[in-house]
Amino acid sequence: MIIAGTQTQEETFTLEEILAGTKSFHRLILWNDEVNTFDHVIHCLMKYLDYSEGQAEKIAWKVHTEGKCAVLEGTFTEVDVYRKILKEEGLTVSIE
């Protein structure tokens, strides 16, 4: 049955995202960039991922010095929620 006026929004995924969805264990990776300040990164880690200030500072330094850091582990669905939130905040994140 087709209901007049009903529309759905289609979301597209990359091959990497589809393959990542088949694994049971995923990591949210925070990447270094030249845009975000240490303070913004620390704020986001504390606000959304419930890190303490000290933990968030250590992660920010690791991202700065090593280029990336895993900040969350879980199912694809769990990790993807936070990927979207941190991406909205302007952070560079991906799922492995």
Beta strands, then each sheet from edge to edge (+ up, - down):
strand 1: 26-31
strand 2: 68-74
strand 3: 93-95
sheet 1: 2+ 1- 3+
end
